[in-house]
Amino acid sequence: MRTPDRVVVWSLHVVRSGGFAGLKREWRVSSSDAPSVDWPAIVSACPWQKTYPPTADRDRFVWRIEATSSRQTRTATLPESAVTGPWRTLVEEVKSAASD
């Protein structure tokens, strides 16, 4: 199936590291793999420019989120406590689409 030129295809990569055992999990998805999800709106809703101070608790998770299109790449590193609101939506959608 051909993707129309006006449609931007996003590649999303979410990595969760740290925690008690220091384990790393990652999920990858292309927006073309889950076309029913409004990826542009989800990506745009996230506060990419915001910076988050590192957490003092080393047993907490750290999330690295990357969203790449043909036009741009956005990255963010977040402590577990910051994965709320639009970040939580993005993470949950990526995890759900990656497991389908």
Beta strands, then each sheet from edge to edge (+ up, - down):
strand 1: 11-18
strand 2: 25-30
strand 3: 61-68
strand 4: 73-79
sheet 1: 2+ 1- 3+ 4-
end
